[in-house]
């Protein structure tokens, strides 16, 4: 009988081999491919560029696909693989910065989080708040929930404001929809050069409305 530990080690080794093989096949320094050729390759996940565009305010090229990335843990030196699925979750679900990468293994990430929590309680605040607002958006709006969304619209973190706008879109209702349309109407002209909250809000409102259709 294999222990769970052995089994996990085998799975990891398999992932590493697969990622290394894929990397060799691609021979690119950045293996988030701008090509569609690898859609069916093992270890690939299609990227949703519409979602990425909404949350990434950089001018870099957005990927069409995620490809498993081998990396060495910064803290313990373990050989790890950042899977395509994990990348998709990181970039599209919790909106990790498009230029951010996995640098630590799970154990070291946990250890680091614990250390941070000890010296700086609330280090995970943004993530916690984001999850909280998402949960509010998924449920029926209560008075309390509306107040929290309202407060989030004033947050210093734009990503929280965007989640608040998404929640308003999910809730719907005449008043919320009117406000989303107002955000859209306030989109500044001359698009590309101007970067500000008004533009981000307008784009977030637009996709929140489109999602309702
Ligand atoms: Zn590590």
Boltz pocket constraint, residues with backbone or C-beta under 6 A from the ligand:
constraints:
  - pocket:
      binder: B
      contacts: [[A, 73], [A, 74], [A, 75], [A, 76], [A, 77], [A, 78], [A, 104], [A, 105], [A, 106], [A, 107], [A, 108], [A, 109]]
      max_distance: 6.0
